[in-house]
Amino acid sequence: MIDALRKPIIYEGHNCRVGASIGIASRCGDAIDVRQLLRNSDIALYEAKRQGRNRYVCFEAAE
């Protein structure tokens, strides 16, 4: 997805570039509710942004 977004888009004669940072969280069984899943993906998103542009990070719970 990130590679697809990196491709320039021509809009009204202008060469536009788009980037993305993505946070990914997954749910295994019923052990986590939807709100926590969204929080986890948000944490991963902010870590992706912290590391730099155009990347993704998967949430990993600290044990």
VEXVEX-172677 format. One record per residue: residue number from 1; x, y, z of N, C-alpha, C in turn. Coordinates in steps of 0.2 Angstrom, whole numbers, plus 5000, padded with zeros to 4 digits. Example, Ala and Ser with C-alpha at 12.3 -4.5 7.8 and 13.67 -1.06 7.14 Angstrom:
# residues 2
{1, {5066, 4972, 5039}, {5062, 4978, 5039}, {5066, 4984, 5039}}
{2, {5064, 4989, 5035}, {5068, 4995, 5036}, {5064, 5000, 5039}}
END
This chain:
# residues 63
{1, {5004, 4994, 5000}, {5000, 5000, 5000}, {5004, 5006, 5000}}
{2, {5010, 5006, 5004}, {5014, 5012, 5004}, {5017, 5013, 4998}}
{3, {5020, 5008, 4994}, {5023, 5008, 4988}, {5018, 5011, 4983}}
{4, {5012, 5009, 4983}, {5007, 5012, 4978}, {5006, 5019, 4979}}
{5, {5006, 5021, 4986}, {5005, 5029, 4987}, {5010, 5033, 4985}}
{6, {5016, 5030, 4985}, {5022, 5034, 4983}, {5022, 5036, 4976}}
{7, {5019, 5033, 4972}, {5019, 5035, 4965}, {5016, 5042, 4964}}
{8, {5019, 5046, 4960}, {5016, 5053, 4959}, {5009, 5052, 4955}}
{9, {5005, 5057, 4957}, {4999, 5058, 4954}, {4999, 5065, 4951}}
{10, {4996, 5065, 4945}, {4996, 5071, 4941}, {4989, 5074, 4942}}
{11, {4988, 5080, 4945}, {4982, 5083, 4946}, {4982, 5090, 4943}}
{12, {4978, 5091, 4939}, {4977, 5098, 4935}, {4984, 5100, 4933}}
{13, {4988, 5096, 4930}, {4994, 5097, 4927}, {5000, 5098, 4932}}
{14, {4999, 5096, 4939}, {5004, 5097, 4944}, {5005, 5089, 4946}}
{15, {5012, 5088, 4947}, {5014, 5082, 4949}, {5014, 5082, 4957}}
{16, {5009, 5078, 4960}, {5008, 5078, 4967}, {5011, 5071, 4970}}
{17, {5014, 5072, 4976}, {5016, 5066, 4979}, {5013, 5065, 4986}}
{18, {5011, 5059, 4987}, {5008, 5057, 4994}, {5012, 5052, 4997}}
{19, {5012, 5052, 5004}, {5015, 5047, 5008}, {5010, 5045, 5013}}
{20, {5012, 5040, 5017}, {5008, 5037, 5022}, {5012, 5034, 5027}}
{21, {5010, 5034, 5033}, {5012, 5030, 5039}, {5007, 5026, 5041}}
{22, {5008, 5020, 5043}, {5002, 5015, 5045}, {5004, 5012, 5051}}
{23, {4999, 5011, 5055}, {4999, 5007, 5062}, {4995, 5001, 5061}}
{24, {4998, 4995, 5063}, {4994, 4989, 5062}, {4993, 4986, 5069}}
{25, {4987, 4983, 5070}, {4986, 4979, 5076}, {4982, 4974, 5074}}
{26, {4983, 4968, 5078}, {4978, 4962, 5076}, {4975, 4960, 5082}}
{27, {4970, 4956, 5081}, {4966, 4954, 5087}, {4966, 4946, 5087}}
{28, {4968, 4943, 5092}, {4967, 4936, 5092}, {4962, 4934, 5097}}
{29, {4957, 4930, 5095}, {4951, 4928, 5099}, {4947, 4934, 5102}}
{30, {4945, 4933, 5108}, {4941, 4938, 5111}, {4945, 4941, 5117}}
{31, {4951, 4940, 5117}, {4955, 4943, 5122}, {4956, 4950, 5122}}
{32, {4954, 4954, 5117}, {4955, 4961, 5117}, {4948, 4964, 5114}}
{33, {4946, 4970, 5117}, {4940, 4973, 5114}, {4942, 4978, 5109}}
{34, {4937, 4980, 5105}, {4938, 4985, 5099}, {4942, 4991, 5101}}
{35, {4940, 4994, 5107}, {4943, 5000, 5109}, {4951, 4999, 5110}}
{36, {4952, 4994, 5113}, {4959, 4993, 5114}, {4963, 4991, 5108}}
{37, {4960, 4988, 5103}, {4963, 4987, 5097}, {4964, 4993, 5093}}
{38, {4960, 4998, 5093}, {4961, 5004, 5090}, {4966, 5008, 5094}}
{39, {4967, 5008, 5100}, {4972, 5011, 5104}, {4979, 5008, 5102}}
{40, {4979, 5001, 5101}, {4985, 4998, 5099}, {4988, 5000, 5092}}
{41, {4983, 5001, 5088}, {4985, 5003, 5081}, {4987, 5010, 5081}}
{42, {4984, 5014, 5085}, {4986, 5021, 5086}, {4993, 5022, 5088}}
{43, {4995, 5017, 5093}, {5002, 5017, 5096}, {5007, 5015, 5091}}
{44, {5005, 5010, 5087}, {5009, 5008, 5081}, {5010, 5014, 5076}}
{45, {5004, 5017, 5075}, {5005, 5023, 5070}, {5010, 5028, 5072}}
{46, {5009, 5030, 5078}, {5014, 5035, 5081}, {5021, 5033, 5081}}
{47, {5022, 5027, 5082}, {5029, 5024, 5082}, {5031, 5024, 5074}}
{48, {5027, 5023, 5070}, {5029, 5023, 5062}, {5031, 5030, 5061}}
{49, {5027, 5035, 5063}, {5028, 5042, 5062}, {5035, 5044, 5065}}
{50, {5036, 5042, 5071}, {5042, 5043, 5075}, {5048, 5041, 5071}}
{51, {5048, 5035, 5068}, {5054, 5032, 5064}, {5055, 5035, 5058}}
{52, {5050, 5039, 5055}, {5051, 5042, 5049}, {5045, 5041, 5044}}
{53, {5046, 5044, 5038}, {5040, 5044, 5034}, {5040, 5038, 5030}}
{54, {5033, 5036, 5027}, {5032, 5031, 5022}, {5034, 5024, 5025}}
{55, {5031, 5022, 5031}, {5033, 5016, 5034}, {5027, 5013, 5038}}
{56, {5027, 5007, 5039}, {5022, 5004, 5044}, {5025, 5001, 5050}}
{57, {5021, 5000, 5055}, {5024, 4997, 5061}, {5018, 4993, 5064}}
{58, {5020, 4987, 5066}, {5015, 4982, 5069}, {5015, 4983, 5076}}
{59, {5010, 4983, 5080}, {5009, 4984, 5087}, {5012, 4977, 5090}}
{60, {5016, 4978, 5095}, {5018, 4972, 5099}, {5018, 4974, 5106}}
{61, {5014, 4970, 5110}, {5013, 4972, 5117}, {5019, 4970, 5121}}
{62, {5021, 4975, 5125}, {5026, 4974, 5130}, {5024, 4969, 5135}}
{63, {5029, 4964, 5136}, {5027, 4959, 5141}, {5031, 4959, 5147}}
END
